[in-house]
Amino acid sequence: QDGSATAVPSDGVEYLVSTVVGGQTLDLDFDTGSADLWVFSSQLAASSRSGHAYYTSSKSSTYKALSGYTWDISYADGSGASGNVGLDTVQIGGTTVTNQAVELAKTVSSTFVSDASDGLVGLAFSSINTVSPQQQSTFFDNAQSSLDSPLFAAYLPFNADGAYDFGYTDSSKYTGSITYTSVDSSNGFWEYPSTSYKVGSTVHSLSGYTGISDTGTTLILMGDSAVTAYYNQVSGASYSSSQGGYIFPCSATLPTLSFKIGSTYATIPASLLNFGTASGSSCFGSLQSVGSGSQNIYGDVFFNAYYGVFDASGPSFGFATI
Ligand SMILES: O=C(NNC1=NCCC1)c1ccc(Br)cc1
């Protein structure tokens, strides 16, 4: 059963989707960069649950415990969570999956306590699910057989309600055509070659680099050579260790940033490259460093400009201008 669920922007950091788990409604962060569906649960300390909706398995008539199953996830930004596992019915928009592995948090890191989400829905490949002793399938993997097409799409417009579409692409959410590229899922991500970028109109090579489409990451994270090349073109830009990234005068003129997804450039407009006020008259850049490694991470700021299609047949990733 195809369907669409509304994604609401929260604090400019994430988009939350109202999701029903065992009859209980939670606001979850859909994350194409991980593969665990986990929720704040009644097993958490009250101080960790503060400000959050949480799932209580004893209140669900359809919950089935998976005895002895555990999960423990660490994200690239240093956040993490862990707990135990059961099966329950999960409803997202018009799509329902029965016997979905639902990972109940017993611990969550401070980032999650302070963020607005009540848990995450992992939409990367099930090969990186952290449940032990038996890996579990993602909501999307479980839903595929009931969808018209084995795909979902992310529509995340800047500062406005968006959507996740399951089983179809919605042509009212994009202009022009969708450009697809083959995905290498061997690392468990929606990953593809990303071997060139442009600062304004100046072309740079990124030999051997890949990109990952990751709705669970807020910003655009690229290698230091690209980040340095970009901010060298921004008057007054500097790296601020106190702010944890590159900042610039809010009055600065920003160049566009383009990067290849497969063989086609995606272009991020200057307006999206100013993430907002850091402090005083300094603004924080939407482009920041991914640190070491050759994987660029194209997060929500990318999806603010492009409708993203995650197609399991292939697999492939497609994008079209919003
Ligand atoms: O963790 C990742 N994405 N999701 C989330 N981040 C923070 C909370 C959720 C992530 C995935 C792949 C790579 Br490469 C780097 C980061």
The ligand as a Tripos MOL2 file, in Angstrom:
@<TRIPOS>MOLECULE
LIG
   16    17     1     0     0
SMALL
NO_CHARGES

@<TRIPOS>ATOM
      1 O1         25.1300    8.5500   11.2550 O.2       1 LIG1
      2 C1         24.9400    8.8310   10.1030 C.2       1 LIG1
      3 N1         23.7240    9.2810    9.6840 N.am      1 LIG1
      4 N2         22.6490    9.3450   10.5300 N.pl3     1 LIG1
      5 C2         22.6490   10.0520   11.6830 C.2       1 LIG1
      6 N3         23.5600   10.9060   12.0480 N.2       1 LIG1
      7 C3         23.2380   11.4640   13.3560 C.3       1 LIG1
      8 C4         21.9970   10.7710   13.8490 C.3       1 LIG1
      9 C5         21.5300    9.9490   12.7100 C.3       1 LIG1
     10 C6         25.9960    8.6740    9.0640 C.ar      1 LIG1
     11 C7         25.8840    7.7510    8.0740 C.ar      1 LIG1
     12 C8         26.9200    7.5690    7.1620 C.ar      1 LIG1
     13 C9         28.0540    8.3320    7.2670 C.ar      1 LIG1
     14 BR1        29.5170    8.0500    6.0740 Br        1 LIG1
     15 C10        28.1560    9.2820    8.2460 C.ar      1 LIG1
     16 C11        27.1040    9.4800    9.1400 C.ar      1 LIG1
@<TRIPOS>BOND
     1     1     2 2
     2     2     3 1
     3     2    10 1
     4     3     4 1
     5     4     5 1
     6     5     6 2
     7     5     9 1
     8     6     7 1
     9     7     8 1
    10     8     9 1
    11    10    11 ar
    12    10    16 ar
    13    11    12 ar
    14    12    13 ar
    15    13    14 1
    16    13    15 ar
    17    15    16 ar
@<TRIPOS>SUBSTRUCTURE
     1 LIG1         1 GROUP 0 **** ****
